[in-house]
Amino acid sequence: MDPDLTFHADLAALAWQLDLGADVALGETPVNRYETVADVAPLAPPVPVARPAAAASAPAAAPDHGVAVRVATEAAAQADDLAALRTALAAFEHCDLKRGAKSLVFADGLPGARVMLVGEAPGRDEDQEGRPFVGRAGQLLDRMFAAIGLSRGATDPALALYITNVMVWRPPQNRDPTPDEVAMLLPFLQRHIALADPEVIVVMGNTPLSALLGVKGITRLRGQWAEALGKPVLPMVHPAYLLRNPAAKREAWADLLSLKAHLRMTS
């Protein structure tokens, strides 16, 4: 290297080489990249690094599913009203969904309404606001039931809706809840229905259909009245499905008319 170069000139030359993409310093002797591992001198053994006690400890075991269901069943049975049930859900620590959710999405509408809607799980908007069905699908749901004279904002039980979900915490990336997650929250849902005591349950989507009726196939079973927990149940597709498949709105309208006729006959 030219001895007349100053320190700053050396630094500028190095910076220029970095700008050109040079990222490896070359040695005086070439490196044979085709040497086998056996031809190369072994590396010195790595120096062991001490780990903090917390990092070295084994990860905590996942909660036992049977224990989770038993705890949920006992906690739900002890709830004497909806406020107590919400408190019991907030204290339930066996569902991992709780750790990633912002809100416990319990219910909306009028307790004691003739019609109770059971959806699948909160989405991003519901998790942010803490109420079920408030996003685009919820706005469509409100318009659907308003067309037959029902509203979550009504104060008359004959005209009101009461709304909840099978899952009270949002699954990550809005994935479907697992069977274990549904099973551990099912006792709370069953108690929720008993305390709200609707005349009719509308299950919207495959998750509540499977949870309450033990079957799947919502597009095949929608509109077919069934019974669960001693109450008539009407399966309907989820409003999110209707947003993706607008042609299915005709069938959803038929289901709404079936619900309206049922309510009129039993009033």
VEXTORMAR-907174 format. One record per residue (C-alpha): x, y, z negated; chain; residue in one letter. Coordinates in pm, 1 decimal, m for minus. Layout:
> px | py | pz | ch | aa
> X | Y | Z | A | A .
...
This chain:
> px | py | pz | ch | aa
> 0.0 | 0.0 | 0.0 | A | M .
> 128.0 | 347.8 | 81.0 | A | D .
> 290.2 | 480.2 | m236.2 | A | P .
> 194.6 | 832.9 | m136.4 | A | D .
> m174.3 | 760.2 | m185.4 | A | L .
> m313.1 | 926.2 | m493.7 | A | T .
> m531.9 | 761.9 | m752.2 | A | F .
> m839.4 | 931.4 | m611.2 | A | H .
> m754.1 | 820.4 | m259.9 | A | A .
> m721.1 | 460.2 | m384.2 | A | D .
> m1059.3 | 489.0 | m552.6 | A | L .
> m1216.5 | 629.9 | m237.4 | A | A .
> m1069.0 | 346.7 | m28.7 | A | A .
> m1211.1 | 89.4 | m269.9 | A | L .
> m1554.6 | 253.3 | m262.3 | A | A .
> m1543.2 | 251.5 | 118.4 | A | W .
> m1472.5 | m123.3 | 120.7 | A | Q .
> m1763.1 | m184.4 | m118.2 | A | L .
> m1991.6 | 12.5 | 111.0 | A | D .
> m1883.5 | m216.0 | 396.4 | A | L .
> m1997.7 | m514.8 | 191.0 | A | G .
> m1669.0 | m646.3 | 52.8 | A | A .
> m1740.9 | m825.0 | m272.5 | A | D .
> m1453.5 | m1076.8 | m308.1 | A | V .
> m1088.7 | m999.7 | m383.1 | A | A .
> m851.3 | m1204.2 | m162.7 | A | L .
> m548.5 | m1374.9 | m315.4 | A | G .
> m199.6 | m1411.4 | m175.8 | A | E .
> m258.9 | m1775.6 | m76.3 | A | T .
> m553.5 | m1908.2 | 123.8 | A | P .
> m818.0 | m2128.0 | m45.1 | A | V .
> m895.4 | m2464.5 | 117.1 | A | N .
> m1273.0 | m2491.6 | 90.7 | A | R .
> m1262.4 | m2852.1 | 212.3 | A | Y .
> m1068.2 | m2990.1 | m83.4 | A | E .
> m1255.0 | m3253.8 | m278.9 | A | T .
> m1328.7 | m3209.7 | m643.5 | A | V .
> m1061.0 | m3468.3 | m721.9 | A | A .
> m794.5 | m3260.0 | m542.8 | A | D .
> m866.6 | m2955.0 | m750.0 | A | V .
> m730.4 | m2908.7 | m1098.6 | A | A .
> m1006.7 | m2955.2 | m1353.2 | A | P .
> m1148.1 | m2646.6 | m1511.6 | A | L .
> m1097.5 | m2583.2 | m1878.5 | A | A .
> m1388.2 | m2705.8 | m2087.6 | A | P .
> m1642.0 | m2434.9 | m2157.9 | A | P .
> m1624.0 | m2264.7 | m2492.3 | A | V .
> m1935.7 | m2351.2 | m2692.9 | A | P .
> m2156.5 | m2051.8 | m2762.2 | A | V .
> m2335.6 | m2034.3 | m3094.2 | A | A .
> m2711.1 | m1999.2 | m3056.4 | A | R .
> m2942.3 | m1822.6 | m3296.6 | A | P .
> m3138.2 | m2063.0 | m3514.5 | A | A .
> m3470.3 | m1964.6 | m3351.3 | A | A .
> m3342.2 | m2033.4 | m2999.8 | A | A .
> m3188.7 | m2367.4 | m3097.8 | A | A .
> m3506.7 | m2496.7 | m3256.1 | A | S .
> m3734.2 | m2725.5 | m3054.3 | A | A .
> m4045.4 | m2568.3 | m2898.4 | A | P .
> m4363.6 | m2596.0 | m3098.3 | A | A .
> m4582.5 | m2889.7 | m3005.1 | A | A .
> m4907.5 | m2817.0 | m2826.3 | A | A .
> m5212.8 | m2830.3 | m3052.2 | A | P .
> m5384.3 | m3167.8 | m3061.7 | A | D .
> m5696.3 | m3162.6 | m2845.8 | A | H .
> m5902.5 | m3371.5 | m3086.8 | A | G .
> m5811.1 | m3141.2 | m3374.0 | A | V .
> m5905.5 | m2835.2 | m3167.3 | A | A .
> m6249.6 | m2973.2 | m3084.7 | A | V .
> m6310.9 | m3072.8 | m3447.7 | A | R .
> m6210.0 | m2729.5 | m3577.2 | A | V .
> m6431.2 | m2561.1 | m3316.1 | A | A .
> m6728.2 | m2780.8 | m3404.2 | A | T .
> m6696.4 | m2706.8 | m3775.8 | A | E .
> m6644.7 | m2334.2 | m3725.3 | A | A .
> m6940.0 | m2302.9 | m3486.5 | A | A .
> m7172.4 | m2496.0 | m3717.9 | A | A .
> m7095.0 | m2259.3 | m4006.2 | A | Q .
> m7196.5 | m1948.0 | m3807.4 | A | A .
> m7540.4 | m1835.7 | m3925.4 | A | D .
> m7582.2 | m1556.4 | m3671.3 | A | D .
> m7423.2 | m1415.0 | m3356.2 | A | L .
> m7196.7 | m1178.0 | m3549.2 | A | A .
> m7060.4 | m1468.4 | m3751.9 | A | A .
> m7012.2 | m1672.2 | m3436.2 | A | L .
> m6810.4 | m1394.2 | m3277.3 | A | R .
> m6597.3 | m1372.8 | m3591.5 | A | T .
> m6542.1 | m1749.2 | m3581.6 | A | A .
> m6431.3 | m1728.8 | m3217.2 | A | L .
> m6191.7 | m1444.6 | m3295.4 | A | A .
> m6034.1 | m1658.6 | m3569.0 | A | A .
> m6001.8 | m1968.9 | m3347.4 | A | F .
> m5631.6 | m2022.0 | m3273.2 | A | E .
> m5633.5 | m2351.2 | m3079.6 | A | H .
> m5702.7 | m2212.2 | m2730.5 | A | C .
> m5387.5 | m2085.9 | m2558.1 | A | D .
> m5594.2 | m1859.8 | m2332.2 | A | L .
> m5636.6 | m1628.1 | m2629.2 | A | K .
> m5264.2 | m1545.0 | m2628.7 | A | R .
> m5269.5 | m1409.5 | m2275.0 | A | G .
> m5603.0 | m1227.2 | m2283.1 | A | A .
> m5664.8 | m868.5 | m2383.4 | A | K .
> m6023.6 | m910.2 | m2503.0 | A | S .
> m6260.4 | m1165.1 | m2647.4 | A | L .
> m6551.1 | m1142.1 | m2402.5 | A | V .
> m6845.6 | m1253.0 | m2614.6 | A | F .
> m7178.7 | m1145.5 | m2461.3 | A | A .
> m7387.9 | m864.9 | m2320.1 | A | D .
> m7756.7 | m786.8 | m2296.6 | A | G .
> m8035.0 | m847.2 | m2546.1 | A | L .
> m8014.3 | m1138.0 | m2793.0 | A | P .
> m8351.7 | m1307.4 | m2796.7 | A | G .
> m8417.5 | m1243.9 | m2427.3 | A | A .
> m8626.1 | m1506.8 | m2251.2 | A | R .
> m8343.9 | m1570.7 | m2001.3 | A | V .
> m7983.0 | m1643.8 | m2092.8 | A | M .
> m7719.8 | m1646.6 | m1818.4 | A | L .
> m7408.5 | m1860.2 | m1868.0 | A | V .
> m7118.0 | m1786.5 | m1636.6 | A | G .
> m6773.3 | m1938.6 | m1606.3 | A | E .
> m6499.4 | m1714.2 | m1749.3 | A | A .
> m6401.0 | m1347.9 | m1771.2 | A | P .
> m6207.3 | m1193.7 | m1484.7 | A | G .
> m5971.6 | m897.7 | m1489.9 | A | R .
> m6246.1 | m635.0 | m1520.7 | A | D .
> m6423.9 | m828.1 | m1793.4 | A | E .
> m6099.8 | m876.8 | m1985.8 | A | D .
> m6031.2 | m504.2 | m1966.9 | A | Q .
> m6380.0 | m398.3 | m2074.5 | A | E .
> m6468.0 | m680.9 | m2311.9 | A | G .
> m6807.6 | m756.1 | m2151.9 | A | R .
> m6911.1 | m1034.3 | m1912.6 | A | P .
> m7001.0 | m968.4 | m1548.4 | A | F .
> m6886.3 | m607.8 | m1507.5 | A | V .
> m6679.3 | m635.2 | m1188.8 | A | G .
> m6805.6 | m661.8 | m831.5 | A | R .
> m6970.5 | m996.0 | m904.5 | A | A .
> m7139.9 | m846.3 | m1209.9 | A | G .
> m7273.6 | m554.4 | m1009.3 | A | Q .
> m7423.5 | m798.2 | m759.2 | A | L .
> m7569.9 | m1001.8 | m1047.0 | A | L .
> m7742.5 | m692.0 | m1183.6 | A | D .
> m7898.1 | m617.7 | m843.6 | A | R .
> m8008.6 | m978.5 | m799.8 | A | M .
> m8198.7 | m998.1 | m1127.9 | A | F .
> m8332.8 | m645.0 | m1099.0 | A | A .
> m8509.4 | m768.3 | m784.2 | A | A .
> m8725.0 | m993.0 | m1003.6 | A | I .
> m8767.4 | m739.7 | m1282.3 | A | G .
> m8495.7 | m855.9 | m1524.9 | A | L .
> m8213.2 | m644.4 | m1667.1 | A | S .
> m7941.1 | m674.3 | m1928.3 | A | R .
> m8028.4 | m321.6 | m2037.2 | A | G .
> m8395.9 | m391.8 | m2106.6 | A | A .
> m8520.5 | m374.2 | m2465.2 | A | T .
> m8826.7 | m594.3 | m2405.5 | A | D .
> m8726.7 | m962.0 | m2443.1 | A | P .
> m8968.4 | m1053.5 | m2162.8 | A | A .
> m8774.0 | m832.5 | m1919.7 | A | L .
> m8424.6 | m867.5 | m2061.9 | A | A .
> m8120.1 | m1081.0 | m1991.0 | A | L .
> m7865.1 | m1213.7 | m2235.9 | A | Y .
> m7530.1 | m1298.9 | m2074.8 | A | I .
> m7225.6 | m1498.1 | m2181.8 | A | T .
> m6960.5 | m1730.6 | m2034.6 | A | N .
> m6834.6 | m2077.3 | m2115.9 | A | V .
> m6488.6 | m1927.4 | m2171.3 | A | M .
> m6455.8 | m1616.2 | m2384.1 | A | V .
> m6093.1 | m1551.4 | m2282.3 | A | W .
> m5968.2 | m1490.4 | m1930.3 | A | R .
> m5764.1 | m1773.6 | m1773.7 | A | P .
> m5440.5 | m1646.3 | m1615.0 | A | P .
> m5474.0 | m1547.6 | m1247.7 | A | Q .
> m5846.3 | m1629.0 | m1280.8 | A | N .
> m5774.8 | m2000.2 | m1244.7 | A | R .
> m6041.3 | m2255.2 | m1331.4 | A | D .
> m6041.7 | m2351.9 | m1699.7 | A | P .
> m5910.0 | m2698.3 | m1774.4 | A | T .
> m6138.3 | m2972.5 | m1911.9 | A | P .
> m5959.9 | m2947.0 | m2249.1 | A | D .
> m6019.2 | m2571.6 | m2264.3 | A | E .
> m6387.6 | m2617.8 | m2183.8 | A | V .
> m6424.5 | m2897.2 | m2440.0 | A | A .
> m6278.2 | m2694.8 | m2726.2 | A | M .
> m6502.8 | m2394.1 | m2656.6 | A | L .
> m6817.6 | m2594.7 | m2581.8 | A | L .
> m6923.0 | m2617.4 | m2951.2 | A | P .
> m6919.4 | m2237.4 | m2966.3 | A | F .
> m7130.4 | m2213.4 | m2649.4 | A | L .
> m7381.6 | m2465.4 | m2780.3 | A | Q .
> m7411.8 | m2273.3 | m3106.1 | A | R .
> m7436.6 | m1948.2 | m2909.7 | A | H .
> m7735.9 | m2083.7 | m2719.0 | A | I .
> m7899.2 | m2208.9 | m3037.7 | A | A .
> m7862.4 | m1871.0 | m3208.3 | A | L .
> m7974.2 | m1664.8 | m2905.9 | A | A .
> m8263.0 | m1910.1 | m2855.0 | A | D .
> m8361.1 | m1827.4 | m2494.5 | A | P .
> m8656.7 | m1987.9 | m2320.7 | A | E .
> m8455.7 | m2053.4 | m2004.2 | A | V .
> m8085.4 | m2099.5 | m1933.4 | A | I .
> m7940.6 | m2008.5 | m1594.1 | A | V .
> m7598.4 | m2165.6 | m1533.8 | A | V .
> m7398.4 | m1979.4 | m1272.1 | A | M .
> m7115.8 | m2181.6 | m1119.6 | A | G .
> m6955.1 | m2522.4 | m1159.1 | A | N .
> m6797.1 | m2463.7 | m1500.3 | A | T .
> m7122.4 | m2407.6 | m1694.1 | A | P .
> m7296.5 | m2671.5 | m1482.4 | A | L .
> m7035.3 | m2925.8 | m1588.4 | A | S .
> m7020.8 | m2804.8 | m1949.3 | A | A .
> m7395.3 | m2819.0 | m2017.6 | A | L .
> m7520.6 | m3082.5 | m1772.6 | A | L .
> m7212.3 | m3299.9 | m1730.6 | A | G .
> m7219.2 | m3285.8 | m1349.1 | A | V .
> m7047.8 | m3088.8 | m1073.2 | A | K .
> m7154.4 | m2973.7 | m729.5 | A | G .
> m7320.9 | m2637.5 | m776.5 | A | I .
> m7388.9 | m2580.9 | m406.6 | A | T .
> m7566.3 | m2917.8 | m394.6 | A | R .
> m7754.4 | m2888.1 | m725.5 | A | L .
> m7843.9 | m2517.7 | m720.5 | A | R .
> m8216.6 | m2454.9 | m745.7 | A | G .
> m8286.5 | m2795.4 | m904.2 | A | Q .
> m8431.7 | m2754.1 | m1251.9 | A | W .
> m8280.1 | m2966.7 | m1526.8 | A | A .
> m8270.3 | m2970.3 | m1907.4 | A | E .
> m7994.1 | m2917.5 | m2162.4 | A | A .
> m8006.9 | m2863.1 | m2538.1 | A | L .
> m8383.9 | m2902.4 | m2518.2 | A | G .
> m8425.4 | m2607.4 | m2280.2 | A | K .
> m8499.8 | m2580.6 | m1906.6 | A | P .
> m8187.4 | m2505.5 | m1703.7 | A | V .
> m8168.5 | m2355.0 | m1355.1 | A | L .
> m7835.1 | m2392.2 | m1172.7 | A | P .
> m7736.6 | m2105.2 | m942.3 | A | M .
> m7419.5 | m2025.3 | m752.1 | A | V .
> m7191.8 | m1764.3 | m904.7 | A | H .
> m7224.7 | m1410.4 | m764.2 | A | P .
> m6855.0 | m1422.6 | m670.4 | A | A .
> m6942.2 | m1708.5 | m434.3 | A | Y .
> m7209.1 | m1491.9 | m274.0 | A | L .
> m6955.8 | m1214.8 | m216.9 | A | L .
> m6740.9 | m1463.1 | m25.2 | A | R .
> m7035.7 | m1631.8 | 147.7 | A | N .
> m7307.4 | m1373.2 | 218.1 | A | P .
> m7513.2 | m1629.7 | 410.0 | A | A .
> m7581.6 | m1809.4 | 79.0 | A | A .
> m7777.2 | m1509.2 | m50.7 | A | K .
> m8094.8 | m1652.2 | 107.6 | A | R .
> m8068.2 | m1960.6 | m115.6 | A | E .
> m7988.8 | m1745.1 | m417.6 | A | A .
> m8303.4 | m1543.0 | m349.6 | A | W .
> m8505.8 | m1865.0 | m342.3 | A | A .
> m8358.7 | m1957.7 | m682.0 | A | D .
> m8450.5 | m1617.5 | m822.9 | A | L .
> m8807.9 | m1659.0 | m702.2 | A | L .
> m8816.3 | m2002.6 | m865.0 | A | S .
> m8705.2 | m1846.6 | m1193.7 | A | L .
> m8967.8 | m1571.3 | m1163.8 | A | K .
> m9241.1 | m1827.7 | m1099.5 | A | A .
> m9128.7 | m2036.7 | m1399.2 | A | H .
> m9137.0 | m1735.1 | m1629.2 | A | L .
> m9480.2 | m1632.6 | m1504.4 | A | R .
> m9623.1 | m1981.6 | m1562.2 | A | M .
> m9483.3 | m2004.9 | m1914.7 | A | T .
> m9565.1 | m1652.9 | m2034.3 | A | S .
